[in-house]
Amino acid sequence: MISCNEKTEQLSVEVYESSASGNKLTRITEFPEGKNAVQIKVLPEEEFQTITGFGGAFTESSAYLLNKLSKENRKKIIDAYFSEDGANYSLTRTHMNSCDFSLSNYSYTPVEGDKQLEHFTIKEDQDDLIPMIKEAMAASKDGFKIFGSPWTAAPWMKDNNNWVGGKLLPEYYDTWALFFSKYVDAYKAEGIDIWGFTVENEPLGNGNNWESMHFTAEEMNDFVMNHLGPKLEADGKGDLKILGYDQNRDHLKDWVDEMYKNEETSKYFDGTAIHWYASTYDWMPETLQYAHNKAPNKLLIQAEACVDAEIPVWQDDKWYFEKEATDWGWDWAPEKDKHLHPKYAPVNRYARDIIGCLNNWVDGWVDWNMVLDTKGGPNWFKNWCIAPVIVDPEKDEVYFTPIYYALAHFSKYIRPGAVRIGIESSDETLMVTAARNPNGSIAVIVFNEGDQVKNINLSLDGKDIDIQISAQALQTVIVPNIKE
């Protein structure tokens, strides 16, 4: 056996692995001698995007479930996500007004015709969402960013007078811009700072199933250029981030073409938000590259992802590494798109997408619900999904799925302000990315989707070390900053 720390001339590293064989962010310190090593070279002089963060979303469903658990299990989950010893989430999302992962439809603007929003109230959030966010803040040493996303305005502001579908009436564009400003003030009064927004969750709609409000790219530009941007600026909130689009990557090119058409259209947009639901295996690198090249100085944030249209598998780690999961597209995608939605292994989908995103200029990656129950809810539309943490509130039991550990490989070890750096690998079957953290340490993340153990020779600045990654495994290799 070769120890990582035996030979002083070797590269000094810490290795953490999660695998189908049972490792869960397990520290690995010894590796069997192996042949035919994959050569992975870290190239710190090659610098790419600066990382905004990694994390998940605060939803009413997750917060409601935490309220039903014992104090011990509630704290266990919060700490697992936000403490330095846990996943240490740094970038989070929440919904403004209700969404599908709410218990019912609600709005902060309940009084019809209230154009000045004199009756604006976040009372719906005060029993569940706000306490969850505050406890997360208390558990987080470094703090984290929060961006809000509306699924819809109240029906009285829309042309169809409905929670689902329809468009914002032009006469309420100023009212809707005021809504964002009021939201920031209301949350600040609770001691919660908002970092930014997406303008609208899934502006192309969701098949008219749950809360939605439709915008074309031109309409969103109009709203941001002439209403939201100027209103936030006038209210002294011009530093809040505004992210456009916020839907699947298959339409991303069309939206960034419109958003960043010229200086006037792009002025108030700080970046673009995207989702992953267009495919269970393709992270669409060419599309991500296109979006980056269209606006190289703007943020590109993956704002929502989950194993959707599935009921969680309870306490069976093996399932999460097997190609058994299906998504909405398995049943409902148009025939021409069905090939993008084969069965897949949940852990593989997360690992592939996050590494693929990082290697193509995405600077933030945010999961969807943090906590769901054994049915995949609660969800008023019964749109069941899987979260990294599943709970049985009746039995007060908690299950950390392998997805939780997959996410933690990134959120825990690549910190905000890190810079992605170059990598050379001799094995195209391994996915690899790397980043240099603000403290000078380097995180190298390797994903081995195959069913064979791989030997690796990792080199940096003239030093190297021989390590090994298990079959079906995600591994984070930390190279400490030896100059500290």
Secondary structure, DSSP 8 states (H G I E B T S, - for coil): -EETTS-TTS---EEEEEETTS-SSEEE-EE---SS-EEEEEEEEEEEEE--EEEEEE-HHHHHHHHHS-HHHHHHHHHHHHSTTTT---EEEEEES--TTSSS---S--STT-TT-TT---GGGTTTHHHHHHHHHHH-SS--EEEEEES---GGGBTT-SSSS--B-GGGHHHHHHHHHHHHHHHHHTT----EEES-S-TT-SSSSSS-----HHHHHHHIIIIIHHHHHHTT-TTSEEEEEEEEGGGHHHHHHHHTSSHHHHTT--EEEEE-TT-SS---HHHHHHHHHHSTTSEEEEEE--EES-----S-GGGGGSTTB--HHHHHS-GGGGGG---B-HHHHHHHHHHHHHTTT--EEEEEESEEETTS---TT---EE-SEEEETTTTEEEE-HHHHHHHHHHTTS-TT-EEEEEEES-TTEEEEEEE-TTS-EEEEEEE-SSS-EEEEEEETTEEEEEEE-SSEEEEEEE--TT-
